[in-house]
Amino acid sequence: MAYPYKIPDFKKIYPNTNKEVLDVLKVTERKMRYQEYDLKTEKFIVDSENNKVTVIPSREDSYERLLDIGVQFEEKAPGVEEQMLGRMEAEQLHKVLSFLSADEQYLIQEIYFHERTERDLAKELGYSQNAINKRKKRILDKLRRLMENL
């Protein structure tokens, strides 16, 4: 947006339009500029008599603009404790998966690790999608029971 306060001359753009419509266009355009620009930029008031500059911060700011001016954001990385708990849970899950039959392992791996749909697997295996869903639920219940016993 090169010059945010310049509102187009709607009379030139729409020459055969009545005054009420032009007034509505002008008001609507000003509201859009307010939402897109005025809320997102800070204002500077310069008092040349007292050699003082007052900054009025923006009430809203976009993520992209903050990145453009170099604001750095804290990264939400998990802590060491959370990482270790995640690894331990993953190891337990892999142990428990080894207790499943080959068919059960295949179904779980395809759905959760290869992100295939139940419908896709049903076509491949020659079952209904409902049958695959029920089978998946039974396997997940079995996995929960095995995890509790570890």
C-alpha positions, 0 to 999 in steps of 0.5 A: 500500500503506497499511500494509505490515506489516499481514498480513490475518487469514486466519482471518476471511477463510477461517473453515472452513480448517484451521491448516496452510493458514492458516499457509502463507497467513500465511508466503506473505503475509509473503514477498510483503510482503518482496519488494514493500516491505521490499527497496525501502525504506530503514530509519532507526534512531534512537538517541535517547541519542546523538542519532544517526540511521542510514540503512540503504539499500534493497537494491532499488528500483523505477524508479517510486519513484525517479522519485517521490522526484525522482532524475534519470537520465542521458539516453543521447543519442548524442554529436555524433560518433555523430550525424554518422556516422548522418547520413552513413550515412543520406545514403549509403543514400539515394544508394544507394537511388536506384540501385535500380529503381522496383520495388526501391525500392517493396519496400524502402520498404514493408518498412523505412520503412512497416513492412509485412510480407512477407505483406502485400506478397505479397498486394498484388503477387500473389507468394508470401511466399517470393518477396518474401523472396528478392527482398528479400534480393537487393535488400539484397545489391545495396545492400551492394555499392553501399554498399561501392563508394561 
